[in-house]
Amino acid sequence: MFIIRREQLNAFDAVAERDFHLRLMHFLREELPEQTAELDEEQLLKYIKEATQCAGRHGIESDLGIAQYACLALATVPTLADTPRIAAFLRTPGTDPEEQLDALIEFMDSQLYIEDD
């Protein structure tokens, strides 16, 4: 019988997380070149890791959700979801935090195109 120890699982998780962060970094560089231009690889990976941890604290755990949150975080700060009003919005009772993230992104996007009268 083949037995995988906890340490081995942790090592696999770390490799998978690092791979995801690298793929996300390349995606962000391609899709958001202006926002990532001033960050070197180490800085951007640190930013992604901080954003990933913050997203996880607020129930955003899928790769897509984390990628969306990282894009939003680049426009603001990596700990945006820790802001009390944003945290409360993401944790609205009876809702999924990732669906709330979609609604937040839609709202913020709509505000970018409001013309000043």
Phi and psi restraints in degrees (value plus and minus 20) as a CYANA .aco file:
   2 PHE   PHI    -118.1   -78.1
   2 PHE   PSI     104.8   144.8
   3 ILE   PHI    -139.1   -99.1
   3 ILE   PSI     109.9   149.9
   4 ILE   PHI    -122.3   -82.3
   4 ILE   PSI     103.3   143.3
   5 ARG   PHI     -99.9   -59.9
   5 ARG   PSI     138.8   178.8
   6 ARG   PHI     -75.0   -35.0
   6 ARG   PSI     -60.4   -20.4
   7 GLU   PHI     -82.0   -42.0
   7 GLU   PSI     -58.0   -18.0
   8 GLN   PHI     -87.8   -47.8
   8 GLN   PSI     -62.1   -22.1
   9 LEU   PHI     -82.0   -42.0
   9 LEU   PSI     -61.5   -21.5
  10 ASN   PHI     -82.0   -42.0
  10 ASN   PSI     -59.3   -19.3
  11 ALA   PHI     -85.3   -45.3
  11 ALA   PSI     -61.9   -21.9
  12 PHE   PHI     -82.2   -42.2
  12 PHE   PSI     -63.1   -23.1
  13 ASP   PHI     -81.3   -41.3
  13 ASP   PSI     -62.1   -22.1
  14 ALA   PHI     -84.0   -44.0
  14 ALA   PSI     -61.1   -21.1
  15 VAL   PHI     -86.1   -46.1
  15 VAL   PSI     -63.1   -23.1
  16 ALA   PHI     -84.1   -44.1
  16 ALA   PSI     -61.2   -21.2
  17 GLU   PHI     -84.8   -44.8
  17 GLU   PSI     -64.4   -24.4
  18 ARG   PHI     -81.2   -41.2
  18 ARG   PSI     -63.0   -23.0
  19 ASP   PHI     -81.6   -41.6
  19 ASP   PSI     -63.8   -23.8
  20 PHE   PHI     -81.9   -41.9
  20 PHE   PSI     -64.2   -24.2
  21 HIS   PHI     -82.7   -42.7
  21 HIS   PSI     -58.9   -18.9
  22 LEU   PHI     -86.3   -46.3
  22 LEU   PSI     -63.6   -23.6
  23 ARG   PHI     -83.4   -43.4
  23 ARG   PSI     -60.3   -20.3
  24 LEU   PHI     -86.3   -46.3
  24 LEU   PSI     -58.9   -18.9
  25 MET   PHI     -80.4   -40.4
  25 MET   PSI     -65.4   -25.4
  26 HIS   PHI     -85.3   -45.3
  26 HIS   PSI     -59.3   -19.3
  27 PHE   PHI     -81.2   -41.2
  27 PHE   PSI     -67.6   -27.6
  28 LEU   PHI     -83.4   -43.4
  28 LEU   PSI     -59.1   -19.1
  29 ARG   PHI     -82.7   -42.7
  29 ARG   PSI     -58.9   -18.9
  30 GLU   PHI     -94.5   -54.5
  30 GLU   PSI     -63.9   -23.9
  31 GLU   PHI    -106.3   -66.3
  31 GLU   PSI     -47.5    -7.5
  32 LEU   PHI    -150.4  -110.4
  32 LEU   PSI      41.3    81.3
  33 PRO   PHI     -82.6   -42.6
  33 PRO   PSI     -55.3   -15.3
  34 GLU   PHI     -88.1   -48.1
  34 GLU   PSI     -59.7   -19.7
  35 GLN   PHI     -94.1   -54.1
  35 GLN   PSI     -43.0    -3.0
  36 THR   PHI    -124.4   -84.4
  36 THR   PSI     -25.3    14.7
  37 ALA   PHI     -79.7   -39.7
  37 ALA   PSI     -58.1   -18.1
  38 GLU   PHI    -104.4   -64.4
  38 GLU   PSI     -24.0    16.0
  39 LEU   PHI    -121.9   -81.9
  39 LEU   PSI     108.4   148.4
  40 ASP   PHI     -97.7   -57.7
  40 ASP   PSI     157.2   197.2
  41 GLU   PHI     -78.7   -38.7
  41 GLU   PSI     -65.3   -25.3
  42 GLU   PHI     -83.5   -43.5
  42 GLU   PSI     -62.6   -22.6
  43 GLN   PHI     -85.8   -45.8
  43 GLN   PSI     -62.0   -22.0
  44 LEU   PHI     -87.7   -47.7
  44 LEU   PSI     -60.7   -20.7
  45 LEU   PHI     -83.9   -43.9
  45 LEU   PSI     -57.9   -17.9
  46 LYS   PHI     -84.3   -44.3
  46 LYS   PSI     -63.3   -23.3
  47 TYR   PHI     -80.7   -40.7
  47 TYR   PSI     -65.3   -25.3
  48 ILE   PHI     -83.2   -43.2
  48 ILE   PSI     -63.0   -23.0
  49 LYS   PHI     -83.2   -43.2
  49 LYS   PSI     -63.6   -23.6
  50 GLU   PHI     -84.8   -44.8
  50 GLU   PSI     -62.3   -22.3
  51 ALA   PHI     -84.9   -44.9
  51 ALA   PSI     -60.7   -20.7
  52 THR   PHI     -81.7   -41.7
  52 THR   PSI     -64.6   -24.6
  53 GLN   PHI     -84.3   -44.3
  53 GLN   PSI     -62.3   -22.3
  54 CYS   PHI     -84.1   -44.1
  54 CYS   PSI     -65.8   -25.8
  55 ALA   PHI     -78.5   -38.5
  55 ALA   PSI     -64.5   -24.5
  56 GLY   PHI     -80.7   -40.7
  56 GLY   PSI     -57.5   -17.5
  57 ARG   PHI     -81.9   -41.9
  57 ARG   PSI     -41.4    -1.4
  58 HIS   PHI    -132.5   -92.5
  58 HIS   PSI      -0.6    39.4
  59 GLY   PHI      66.0   106.0
  59 GLY   PSI     -10.1    29.9
  60 ILE   PHI    -117.6   -77.6
  60 ILE   PSI      88.5   128.5
  61 GLU   PHI    -149.9  -109.9
  61 GLU   PSI     -35.3     4.7
  62 SER   PHI     -93.9   -53.9
  62 SER   PSI     137.3   177.3
  63 ASP   PHI     -78.1   -38.1
  63 ASP   PSI     -62.9   -22.9
  64 LEU   PHI     -83.9   -43.9
  64 LEU   PSI     -66.3   -26.3
  65 GLY   PHI     -80.7   -40.7
  65 GLY   PSI     -62.4   -22.4
  66 ILE   PHI     -85.5   -45.5
  66 ILE   PSI     -61.5   -21.5
  67 ALA   PHI     -83.0   -43.0
  67 ALA   PSI     -63.0   -23.0
  68 GLN   PHI     -83.4   -43.4
  68 GLN   PSI     -63.5   -23.5
  69 TYR   PHI     -84.3   -44.3
  69 TYR   PSI     -59.7   -19.7
  70 ALA   PHI     -82.2   -42.2
  70 ALA   PSI     -59.8   -19.8
  71 CYS   PHI     -82.6   -42.6
  71 CYS   PSI     -65.5   -25.5
  72 LEU   PHI     -84.3   -44.3
  72 LEU   PSI     -60.6   -20.6
  73 ALA   PHI     -83.2   -43.2
  73 ALA   PSI     -54.2   -14.2
  74 LEU   PHI     -84.9   -44.9
  74 LEU   PSI     -46.9    -6.9
  75 ALA   PHI    -104.0   -64.0
  75 ALA   PSI     -32.8     7.2
  76 THR   PHI    -151.3  -111.3
  76 THR   PSI    -126.1   -86.1
  77 VAL   PHI    -160.4  -120.4
  77 VAL   PSI     133.9   173.9
  78 PRO   PHI     -84.5   -44.5
  78 PRO   PSI     -41.3    -1.3
  79 THR   PHI    -122.9   -82.9
  79 THR   PSI       6.4    46.4
  80 LEU   PHI     -70.9   -30.9
  80 LEU   PSI     -62.1   -22.1
  81 ALA   PHI     -87.6   -47.6
  81 ALA   PSI     -35.1     4.9
  82 ASP   PHI    -100.0   -60.0
  82 ASP   PSI     -32.8     7.2
  83 THR   PHI     -81.7   -41.7
  83 THR   PSI     108.3   148.3
  84 PRO   PHI     -70.2   -30.2
  84 PRO   PSI     -64.8   -24.8
  85 ARG   PHI     -88.9   -48.9
  85 ARG   PSI     -57.2   -17.2
  86 ILE   PHI     -89.8   -49.8
  86 ILE   PSI     -63.5   -23.5
  87 ALA   PHI     -79.1   -39.1
  87 ALA   PSI     -64.6   -24.6
  88 ALA   PHI     -83.1   -43.1
  88 ALA   PSI     -59.5   -19.5
  89 PHE   PHI     -83.8   -43.8
  89 PHE   PSI     -65.6   -25.6
  90 LEU   PHI     -85.1   -45.1
  90 LEU   PSI     -48.1    -8.1
  91 ARG   PHI    -123.3   -83.3
  91 ARG   PSI       4.9    44.9
  92 THR   PHI     -75.9   -35.9
  92 THR   PSI     105.5   145.5
  93 PRO   PHI     -74.1   -34.1
  93 PRO   PSI     118.0   158.0
  94 GLY   PHI      60.8   100.8
  94 GLY   PSI     -11.5    28.5
  95 THR   PHI    -143.4  -103.4
  95 THR   PSI     141.9   181.9
  96 ASP   PHI    -112.7   -72.7
  96 ASP   PSI     108.5   148.5
  97 PRO   PHI     -75.5   -35.5
  97 PRO   PSI     -53.6   -13.6
  98 GLU   PHI     -92.5   -52.5
  98 GLU   PSI     -53.3   -13.3
  99 GLU   PHI     -88.6   -48.6
  99 GLU   PSI     -57.6   -17.6
 100 GLN   PHI     -85.3   -45.3
 100 GLN   PSI     -57.7   -17.7
 101 LEU   PHI     -80.5   -40.5
 101 LEU   PSI     -63.9   -23.9
 102 ASP   PHI     -77.8   -37.8
 102 ASP   PSI     -64.6   -24.6
 103 ALA   PHI     -84.2   -44.2
 103 ALA   PSI     -59.9   -19.9
 104 LEU   PHI     -83.5   -43.5
 104 LEU   PSI     -63.9   -23.9
 105 ILE   PHI     -83.3   -43.3
 105 ILE   PSI     -64.1   -24.1
 106 GLU   PHI     -80.4   -40.4
 106 GLU   PSI     -64.3   -24.3
 107 PHE   PHI     -82.5   -42.5
 107 PHE   PSI     -68.4   -28.4
 108 MET   PHI     -83.0   -43.0
 108 MET   PSI     -60.0   -20.0
 109 ASP   PHI     -83.0   -43.0
 109 ASP   PSI     -61.5   -21.5
 110 SER   PHI     -85.2   -45.2
 110 SER   PSI     -51.0   -11.0
 111 GLN   PHI     -92.7   -52.7
 111 GLN   PSI     -43.1    -3.1
 112 LEU   PHI     -89.9   -49.9
 112 LEU   PSI     -42.3    -2.3
 113 TYR   PHI    -131.7   -91.7
 113 TYR   PSI      -3.7    36.3
 114 ILE   PHI    -100.6   -60.6
 114 ILE   PSI     105.0   145.0
 115 GLU   PHI    -101.1   -61.1
 115 GLU   PSI     117.2   157.2
 116 ASP   PHI     -93.2   -53.2
 116 ASP   PSI     114.1   154.1
